[in-house]
Amino acid sequence: MPDPPSNPTDRRGVLALIVIAPLWGYSWIVIKVALGYSGPLTFAALATVGCTVAFFAALLVARRPLKPPPLTFTIPIGLLQTALFNILATVALSAGGAGKVGVLAYTMPFWLLLLAWLFLGERLRGLQWPAVGLALAGLLLVVRPWDIGGALPGVLACVAGFVWAAAGLLIKLSQGKKPVDALSLTAWQMAFGAVALVIVAVLAQDGWPQWTGTFIACLVYVVLLSSGLCYVLWTYALHTLPAGAAGMGTLAVPVIGVAAAWVHLGERPGAVEAAGMALIVAALAGLAAYGITTGRRPAMAAEEALMPPVIE
């Protein structure tokens, strides 16, 4: 474990992670509840448009330039990280359990490790090898490819994690070309993704939502808390906490998601599924431990621009 923070700034960074973990972890349950009042694509489109407005408002408040980053990377990142991720994750949530989908979406760091190995020449080192092995074993147990009828939500969630990782790879490549302001990139990629999501939602015609108090509360939670507030806190934590501390904070998210789904939604995983989730969480812990022992951030926290998509 890392040494306790020795100065007020570090302590505030830890406090930021403490606030982030339950908000992100519980967001999967909030979205699952919201999908009882809305089609998945409609909800994804509404939430993304709301988040886009919030992030551009943040740009204005922070007096950041409104000029978009290079579109060669920004548009593909938006189509992957905002549009395709949200389509896959919300459809998976509409058909599967919130805890299960949340854990599988957080396989992103392992996909990113493999993509960085293939396209960036980054070798797997130390604890990264057993972490990837544990993650793959956990995936098999959770997705259960031998059970074709029940595998679809898990497969969609895994693909969502892969898509998130692919967007992360593009972010790494774009930063290698020219430094990009994280807030500006987030706002603009979300704007392009929102346009694509709205088009898909209109074409799919999965209906208008029921504008109940519960649905509005869920939408506000996603837009203002799990996306808006948490992104600010996440960026602050990455600036103030070196090494693997940010990764350790993120590790709590899928754990909280599974526990909250159990308590709030009654989603009690079976023995095989629970074992798979435990292996994935152990693999995430291995990545965080690697970040601490080597003085590096793990893959999930390596770039401050690599924020979790809006659904997180």
NUKETI-789305 format. One record per residue: residue in three letters; x, y, z of N, C-alpha, C in turn. Coordinates in pm, whole numbers, padded with zeros to 5 digits, always signed. Last residue first. Layout:
BEGIN
AlaXYZXYZXYZ...
% end
This chain:
BEGIN
Glu-02016+00606-01682-01951+00570-01558-01993+00662-01448Ile-02130+00705-01909-02210+00611-01832-02145+00575-01701Val-01933+00866-02027-02042+00929-01953-02118+00830-01866Pro-01616+00695-01970-01722+00752-02050-01840+00798-01964Pro-01340+00797-01768-01445+00701-01798-01556+00767-01878Met-01073+00974-01932-01178+00967-01831-01278+00859-01867Leu-00800+01026-02026-00871+00900-02041-00975+00887-01932Ala-00664+01249-01963-00769+01264-02064-00851+01137-02079Glu-00471+01164-01794-00584+01232-01734-00696+01253-01835Glu-00348+00838-01824-00366+00967-01890-00487+01037-01832Ala-00347+00622-01653-00222+00670-01709-00234+00808-01770Ala-00530+00472-01526-00515+00609-01480-00395+00676-01543Met-00528+00221-01629-00658+00287-01621-00645+00433-01580Ala-00261+00136-01609-00316+00173-01740-00444+00252-01728Pro-00123+00293-01311-00165+00180-01393-00236+00229-01518Arg+00153+00515-01281+00009+00495-01275-00025+00373-01357Arg+00458+00417-01114+00381+00458-01232+00233+00444-01204Gly+00620+00306-00926+00611+00451-00929+00539+00503-01050Thr+00621+00039-00897+00711+00092-00999+00709+00244-01005Thr+00436-00008-00695+00573-00056-00676+00671+00000-00778Ile+00199+00109-00803+00258+00159-00678+00405+00120-00668Gly+00147-00036-01035+00166+00109-01044+00233+00165-00921Tyr+00113-00289-00924+00225-00265-01015+00253-00116-01027Ala-00122-00246-00785+00000-00275-00710+00123-00253-00796Ala-00296-00211-01001-00274-00099-00910-00146-00121-00829Leu-00284-00468-01111-00239-00353-01189-00209-00233-01100Gly-00393-00613-00895-00256-00640-00941-00200-00525-01023Ala-00651-00514-00892-00564-00486-00778-00418-00510-00815Leu-00741-00626-01129-00732-00481-01119-00641-00441-01003Ala-00734-00895-01046-00646-00851-01154-00631-00699-01154Ala-00933-00891-00853-00797-00922-00812-00697-00878-00918Val-01150-00839-01022-01114-00739-00922-00972-00764-00872Ile-01146-01083-01165-01126-00956-01236-01085-00846-01138Leu-01196-01268-00960-01071-01276-01034-01042-01144-01107Ala-01453-01189-00883-01344-01179-00787-01208-01184-00857Met-01597-01254-01112-01586-01113-01072-01470-01094-00976Gly-01570-01535-01099-01515-01460-01211-01497-01313-01178Ala-01710-01590-00864-01568-01624-00872-01501-01547-00986Ala-01965-01509-00942-01898-01438-00833-01748-01465-00835Glu-02018-01704-01138-02011-01563-01176-01938-01482-01069Val-02023-01934-00976-01927-01924-01087-01907-01778-01126Ala-02232-01875-00791-02097-01906-00745-01993-01887-00855Gly-02431-01590-00899-02408-01729-00868-02262-01753-00833Pro-02504-01268-00747-02437-01351-00848-02425-01495-00802Arg-02797-01112-00693-02702-01196-00622-02634-01289-00721Glu-02953-00835-00708-02874-00913-00804-02766-00991-00728Gly-03118-00657-00575-03132-00799-00546-03056-00888-00642Leu-03082-00391-00601-03157-00458-00707-03177-00607-00682His-02946-00313-00367-03055-00231-00419-03143-00306-00519Val-02755-00520-00306-02842-00463-00204-02966-00396-00264Trp-02639-00583-00555-02687-00690-00467-02791-00634-00368Ala-02560-00337-00646-02658-00413-00725-02719-00524-00641Ala-02371-00274-00450-02493-00193-00459-02601-00266-00539Ala-02173-00467-00506-02239-00465-00374-02372-00388-00381Val-02100-00391-00768-02154-00525-00742-02231-00526-00610Gly-02009-00125-00722-02117-00153-00815-02182-00289-00791Ile-01796-00162-00549-01915-00092-00500-02034-00119-00591Val-01626-00289-00733-01664-00356-00608-01792-00294-00553Pro-01587-00100-00934-01665-00220-00964-01708-00297-00840Val-01449+00103-00759-01572+00128-00835-01649+00000-00868Ala-01206+00050-00643-01325+00036-00559-01454+00046-00639Leu-01017+00112-00834-01042-00028-00805-01171-00047-00726Thr-00982+00383-00819-01071+00332-00922-01108+00187-00898Gly-00794+00392-00611-00925+00454-00594-01025+00401-00694Met-00578+00268-00729-00639+00204-00614-00778+00262-00589Gly-00517+00458-00928-00566+00325-00965-00633+00254-00851Ala-00422+00665-00772-00544+00685-00850-00603+00552-00892Ala-00187+00548-00667-00297+00583-00578-00428+00602-00654Gly+00047+00478-00797-00075+00398-00822-00193+00436-00739Ala+00203+00795-00861+00210+00649-00856+00073+00586-00874Pro+00059+01089-00697+00148+01018-00787+00129+00867-00775Leu-00202+01306-00682-00159+01177-00629-00069+01106-00729Thr-00271+01540-00814-00216+01551-00679-00161+01420-00624His-00373+01486-01065-00270+01588-01053-00200+01583-00918Leu-00565+01296-01013-00452+01257-01097-00338+01359-01090Ala-00747+01449-00864-00676+01337-00801-00553+01297-00881Tyr-00840+01624-01064-00767+01677-00949-00686+01566-00881Thr-00972+01444-01232-00859+01520-01284-00774+01574-01169Trp-01170+01360-01049-01076+01264-01107-00951+01335-01159Leu-01317+01594-01003-01245+01532-00893-01140+01434-00942Val-01421+01631-01263-01339+01736-01200-01255+01676-01088Tyr-01568+01394-01290-01456+01421-01381-01364+01527-01323Cys-01760+01415-01090-01655+01314-01077-01539+01338-01173Leu-01928+01624-01184-01850+01639-01061-01734+01541-01056Gly-02017+01498-01445-01964+01633-01424-01874+01645-01303Ser-02078+01211-01392-01996+01262-01503-01934+01397-01468Ser-02212+01171-01157-02119+01067-01200-02036+01109-01320Leu-02346+01444-01142-02262+01380-01039-02162+01281-01098Leu-02478+01540-01373-02410+01633-01282-02313+01564-01187Val-02567+01314-01526-02511+01433-01590-02426+01515-01493Val-02657+01120-01339-02556+01086-01440-02488+01211-01494Tyr-02846+01270-01189-02733+01201-01124-02621+01175-01224Val-03031+01344-01384-02952+01447-01317-02829+01386-01251Leu-03136+01090-01439-03069+01165-01545-02979+01274-01485Cys-03252+01024-01194-03145+00940-01249-03065+01016-01355Ala-03446+01226-01178-03340+01218-01076-03223+01135-01126Ile-03608+01154-01394-03538+01282-01397-03423+01282-01296Phe-03706+00905-01300-03625+00912-01422-03545+01042-01427Thr-03848+00986-01070-03735+00892-01059-03645+00902-01181Gly-04048+01149-01174-03949+01207-01084-03826+01119-01072Thr-04090+01069-01527-04126+01060-01386-04017+01127-01301Trp-04136+01067-01818-04068+01173-01742-04119+01175-01597Gln-04053+00797-01998-04156+00841-01905-04092+00941-01809Pro-03903+00871-02321-03903+00820-02184-04027+00864-02108Trp-04012+00769-02647-03982+00874-02550-03983+00816-02410Gly-03865+00498-02846-03971+00568-02773-03921+00676-02678Asp-03682+00389-03012-03721+00309-02896-03809+00388-02799Gln-03587+00442-03282-03724+00472-03239-03766+00385-03119Ala-03355+00424-03428-03401+00304-03357-03544+00319-03308Leu-03325+00684-03521-03346+00577-03618-03401+00450-03551Val-03283+00816-03277-03398+00853-03362-03429+00741-03461Ala-03047+00693-03189-03169+00683-03108-03293+00715-03190Val-02867+00768-03393-02899+00626-03371-03028+00611-03293Ile-02866+01048-03351-02908+00991-03481-02949+00845-03465Val-02766+01060-03090-02900+01112-03119-02952+01053-03250Leu-02508+00954-03131-02604+00886-03044-02747+00931-03072Ala-02387+01147-03295-02406+01011-03344-02511+00936-03262Val-02391+01365-03116-02459+01374-03246-02488+01235-03300Ala-02229+01264-02912-02370+01293-02886-02449+01302-03015Gly-01977+01252-03031-02044+01129-02994-02192+01149-02970Phe-01929+01526-03054-01939+01445-03175-02009+01312-03145Ala-01929+01589-02777-02022+01655-02869-02040+01572-02996Met-01719+01438-02678-01854+01408-02632-01958+01470-02725Gln-01506+01563-02797-01533+01425-02837-01674+01384-02794Trp-01535+01816-02667-01555+01804-02811-01581+01660-02855Ala-01491+01760-02392-01612+01828-02437-01638+01803-02585Thr-01239+01630-02395-01357+01562-02342-01485+01626-02394Leu-01073+01831-02500-01089+01704-02571-01215+01633-02525Ser-01098+02023-02294-01140+02054-02430-01165+01927-02510Leu-00986+01886-02079-01125+01930-02072-01180+01960-02210Ala-00719+01839-02167-00809+01727-02136-00955+01769-02137Asp-00552+01980-02437-00619+02008-02311-00725+01902-02286Val-00283+01802-02578-00422+01846-02592-00480+01870-02454Pro+00027+01799-02749-00046+01804-02621-00184+01866-02641Lys+00057+01599-03038+00052+01735-02986-00024+01735-02854Lys+00124+01325-03071+00138+01421-03181+00149+01564-03128Gly+00070+01198-02836+00205+01185-02890+00230+01282-03004Gln-00194+01244-02810-00105+01319-02722+00040+01306-02765Ser-00290+01059-02997-00309+01203-03021-00216+01286-02935Leu-00222+00816-02873-00162+00852-03002-00174+01001-03030Lys-00386+00832-02647-00240+00822-02632-00171+00864-02761Ile-00634+00833-02773-00594+00947-02692-00443+00948-02673Leu-00632+00580-02892-00634+00699-02979-00591+00823-02901Leu-00641+00427-02656-00526+00416-02747-00518+00538-02838Gly-00894+00497-02564-00777+00533-02487-00649+00527-02570Ala-01049+00376-02759-01050+00522-02750-00929+00570-02671Ala-00991+00114-02687-00951+00162-02820-00950+00315-02824Ala-01112+00106-02434-00967+00093-02445-00916+00144-02580Trp-01380+00123-02512-01324+00226-02425-01171+00225-02434Val-01394-00120-02650-01413+00006-02724-01356+00123-02643Phe-01363-00299-02437-01263-00295-02546-01271-00164-02624Gly-01595-00246-02291-01464-00223-02231-01354-00214-02335Ala-01781-00332-02485-01780-00192-02441-01647-00157-02376Val-01722-00602-02488-01691-00523-02609-01690-00375-02575Cys-01822-00662-02235-01679-00682-02265-01638-00600-02388Ala-02092-00605-02273-02016-00528-02175-01867-00541-02199Leu-02157-00799-02467-02171-00657-02499-02090-00570-02403Val-02112-01031-02312-02033-01006-02434-02039-00858-02471Gly-02308-01003-02115-02167-01004-02079-02077-00975-02198Pro-02547-01017-02270-02514-00895-02194-02366-00888-02157Leu-02511-01290-02391-02513-01166-02468-02483-01041-02387Ala-02526-01527-02247-02395-01465-02263-02400-01325-02324Gly-02742-01689-02219-02723-01585-02118-02596-01506-02135Gly-02730-01863-02442-02852-01785-02417-02831-01672-02319Ile-02481-01993-02424-02506-01895-02531-02625-01805-02499Asp-02274-02088-02223-02417-02063-02203-02459-01954-02301Trp-02011-02084-02283-02079-02211-02304-02230-02199-02284Pro-01921-01836-02203-01953-01854-02345-02021-01986-02376Arg-01937-01673-01947-01983-01810-01968-02021-01835-02115Val-01872-01431-01831-01945-01430-01959-02006-01566-01988Val-01742-01517-01595-01855-01424-01589-01939-01430-01716Leu-01542-01694-01677-01638-01737-01576-01762-01647-01573Leu-01399-01544-01865-01460-01670-01906-01568-01712-01807Leu-01309-01333-01702-01400-01307-01813-01473-01435-01855Gly-01128-01465-01533-01250-01408-01479-01354-01381-01586Ala-00928-01523-01719-00997-01633-01652-01130-01584-01594Leu-00854-01260-01783-00908-01346-01888-00984-01465-01827Ala-00757-01174-01532-00870-01107-01596-00935-01195-01702Leu-00539-01342-01488-00654-01348-01397-00777-01286-01462Gly-00375-01252-01703-00420-01391-01694-00542-01407-01605Val-00331-00987-01631-00402-01016-01756-00455-01159-01754Ala-00189-01034-01393-00314-00957-01391-00396-00985-01516Pro+00043-01170-01471-00061-01244-01398-00193-01169-01391Trp+00152-00934-01620+00127-01066-01679+00023-01146-01601Gln+00184-00723-01439+00088-00708-01548+00054-00843-01611Leu+00385-00764-01260+00251-00806-01220+00148-00790-01330Gly+00626-00750-01514+00597-00780-01374+00457-00832-01350Arg+00492-00614-01819+00601-00635-01723+00544-00677-01588Leu+00445-00596-02165+00386-00631-02036+00499-00666-01940Arg+00570-00322-02360+00575-00460-02315+00500-00478-02182Glu+00455-00126-02618+00473-00131-02472+00466-00276-02425Gly+00408-00074-02886+00531-00142-02849+00559-00146-02700Leu+00172+00022-02968+00268+00120-02914+00400+00057-02873Phe+00023-00193-03060+00034-00074-03144+00135+00029-03095Leu+00042-00412-02879+00036-00435-03023+00071-00311-03105Trp+00051-00292-02626+00155-00388-02663+00159-00405-02815Ala-00182-00147-02631-00056-00074-02623+00062-00164-02660Leu-00363-00361-02635-00356-00271-02750-00226-00192-02750Leu-00312-00470-02380-00289-00550-02499-00278-00463-02624Leu-00385-00255-02214-00251-00312-02206-00217-00390-02334Leu-00653-00231-02286-00560-00123-02319-00415-00171-02312Trp-00762-00462-02179-00764-00444-02324-00664-00337-02366Phe-00717-00394-01913-00650-00511-01969-00650-00506-02122Pro-00875-00166-01868-00730-00159-01852-00656-00276-01915Met-01151-00265-01924-01080-00173-02012-00928-00172-01992Thr-01302-00401-01754-01190-00476-01811-01109-00389-01907Tyr-01521-00259-01680-01394-00219-01621-01279-00313-01657Ala-01727-00398-01792-01686-00275-01860-01550-00228-01807Leu-01752-00598-01599-01698-00632-01730-01656-00508-01809Val-01864-00456-01381-01734-00523-01368-01672-00549-01505Gly-02109-00367-01495-02009-00272-01445-01871-00334-01434Val-02239-00608-01550-02202-00520-01661-02094-00421-01617Lys-02276-00703-01284-02201-00780-01383-02152-00691-01497Gly-02437-00501-01172-02307-00534-01116-02219-00605-01215Ala-02668-00507-01337-02585-00386-01328-02446-00417-01274Gly-02744-00781-01559-02732-00723-01427-02637-00606-01422Gly-02899-00724-01887-02822-00796-01786-02814-00722-01655Ala-03038-00563-02061-03060-00706-02070-02993-00786-01960Ser-02966-00306-02010-03110-00332-02025-03140-00482-02027Leu-02689-00326-02012-02758-00303-01885-02907-00335-01895Ala-02646-00354-02288-02607-00462-02197-02679-00449-02063Val-02733-00103-02368-02806-00220-02415-02774-00340-02327Thr-02538+00051-02239-02678+00065-02199-02763-00052-02248Ala-02300-00040-02365-02317-00052-02220-02463-00042-02179Leu-02337+00016-02642-02312-00120-02595-02344-00136-02446Ile-02381+00295-02635-02477+00205-02698-02461+00064-02642Asn-02147+00385-02508-02277+00403-02443-02385+00315-02504Phe-01950+00315-02700-01945+00263-02563-02082+00271-02498Leu-02032+00465-02925-02038+00319-02929-02034+00259-02788Ala-02014+00746-02818-02128+00687-02889-02133+00535-02873Thr-01772+00782-02659-01903+00834-02619-02018+00758-02686Gln-01561+00634-02769-01573+00648-02624-01711+00695-02580Leu-01614+00637-03061-01585+00517-02982-01624+00535-02836Leu-01674+00895-03138-01758+00786-03189-01737+00658-03108Gly-01467+01037-03008-01607+01059-02971-01697+00946-03016Ile-01246+00939-03147-01255+00918-03003-01400+00934-02957Pro-01302+01032-03411-01302+00888-03380-01311+00858-03231Ile-01287+01319-03349-01410+01256-03398-01409+01105-03373Thr-01017+01357-03262-01130+01389-03175-01259+01320-03219Phe-00832+01296-03463-00844+01207-03347-00974+01231-03270Thr-00893+01486-03654-00850+01353-03698-00860+01252-03586Leu-00935+01729-03536-01052+01645-03559-01015+01504-03603Pro-00752+01868-03272-00747+01811-03408-00857+01708-03431Pro-00994+02039-03056-00866+01975-03082-00865+01917-03224Pro-01185+02342-03124-01175+02197-03104-01032+02146-03125Lys-01193+02638-02931-01147+02575-03056-01130+02425-03034Leu-01245+02759-02697-01350+02673-02750-01310+02607-02882Pro-01012+02785-02425-01050+02812-02565-01152+02712-02615Arg-01141+02841-02094-01058+02764-02186-01102+02796-02329Arg-01266+02947-01870-01206+03035-01970-01104+02963-02057Ala-01415+02800-01702-01269+02791-01684-01193+02880-01781Val-01665+02856-01810-01635+02900-01673-01484+02901-01650Leu-01639+02731-02061-01662+02875-02052-01625+02929-01914Leu-01604+02464-01984-01502+02531-02065-01515+02683-02055Ala-01848+02420-01855-01724+02418-01777-01610+02484-01852Ala-02015+02425-02075-02031+02528-01972-01906+02536-01885Phe-01925+02194-02193-01898+02321-02261-01920+02438-02167Phe-02017+02012-02000-01874+02027-02022-01840+02154-02099Ala-02298+02042-02017-02228+02068-01890-02079+02091-01913Val-02349+01962-02280-02381+02099-02239-02303+02135-02112Thr-02270+01693-02252-02202+01782-02347-02225+01928-02310Cys-02457+01595-02071-02315+01603-02032-02237+01696-02124Gly-02689+01609-02231-02679+01685-02106-02535+01702-02062Val-02617+01426-02431-02643+01566-02466-02632+01654-02342Thr-02600+01195-02271-02481+01247-02339-02499+01391-02382Ala-02862+01157-02183-02754+01178-02086-02632+01239-02152Leu-02997+01121-02431-03033+01231-02341-02920+01262-02243Ala-02867+00886-02529-02864+01012-02605-02893+01131-02514Ala-02928+00698-02331-02788+00729-02361-02777+00862-02434Phe-03210+00694-02351-03145+00741-02229-03001+00781-02256Thr-03238+00590-02611-03293+00721-02578-03225+00778-02454Leu-03119+00341-02580-03058+00438-02671-03110+00579-02644Pro-03290+00209-02392-03148+00232-02365-03085+00339-02454Gly-03606+00366-02315-03525+00276-02396-03378+00308-02376Ser-03717+00422-01979-03669+00470-02108-03601+00358-02184Tyr-03768+00325-01732-03856+00433-01778-03820+00481-01919Gly-03577+00146-01671-03715+00102-01651-03815+00204-01701Leu-03345+00282-01694-03387+00207-01812-03524+00142-01794Ala-03306+00379-01438-03356+00471-01541-03407+00396-01663Val-03193+00154-01317-03326+00200-01275-03387+00290-01382Lys-02947+00152-01452-03035+00035-01462-03178+00074-01422Ile-02844+00394-01362-02879+00380-01503-02972+00261-01524Val-02807+00331-01090-02892+00443-01129-02937+00429-01274Ile-02620+00127-01111-02752+00096-01057-02851+00206-01097Trp-02404+00267-01211-02457+00155-01289-02596+00118-01241Ser-02348+00450-01009-02407+00500-01133-02464+00387-01219Tyr-02213+00343-00799-02359+00340-00791-02424+00386-00921Gly-01947+00390-00880-01994+00254-00859-02146+00245-00861Trp-01936+00671-00890-01920+00592-01013-01975+00452-00995Leu-01987+00722-00616-02068+00786-00720-02057+00710-00852Pro-01791+00575-00475-01933+00538-00464-02021+00601-00572Ala-01548+00708-00589-01574+00565-00596-01722+00528-00580Ile-01541+00991-00536-01562+00938-00671-01613+00794-00669Val-01478+01025-00268-01607+01074-00318-01641+01007-00451Ile-01224+00915-00261-01327+00860-00171-01466+00903-00217Leu-01090+01083-00435-01112+00944-00474-01221+00879-00389Ala-01087+01315-00276-01154+01317-00406-01185+01174-00452Leu-00928+01229-00066-01068+01260-00040-01148+01262-00170Val-00685+01216-00201-00745+01093-00150-00893+01115-00122Gly-00653+01492-00248-00661+01400-00360-00724+01268-00319Arg-00630+01586+00011-00747+01627-00067-00764+01536-00189Arg-00384+01474+00073-00503+01431+00147-00630+01470+00073Asp-00219+01616-00101-00236+01473-00120-00361+01423-00048Thr-00246+01870+00020-00287+01850-00119-00311+01703-00147Pro-00140+01838+00281-00283+01863+00262-00331+01839+00120Asn+00090+01556+00291+00060+01698+00285-00087+01718+00254Ser+00122+01286+00291+00200+01363+00388+00172+01511+00382Pro-00081+00998+00277-00049+01129+00224+00017+01215+00331Pro+00078+00690+00366-00030+00787+00385+00011+00922+00331Asp+00232+00496+00104+00240+00565+00231+00125+00663+00245Pro+00043+00235-00062+00122+00356-00060+00125+00418+00077Met+00083-00120+00000+00000+00000+00000+00086+00124+00000
% end
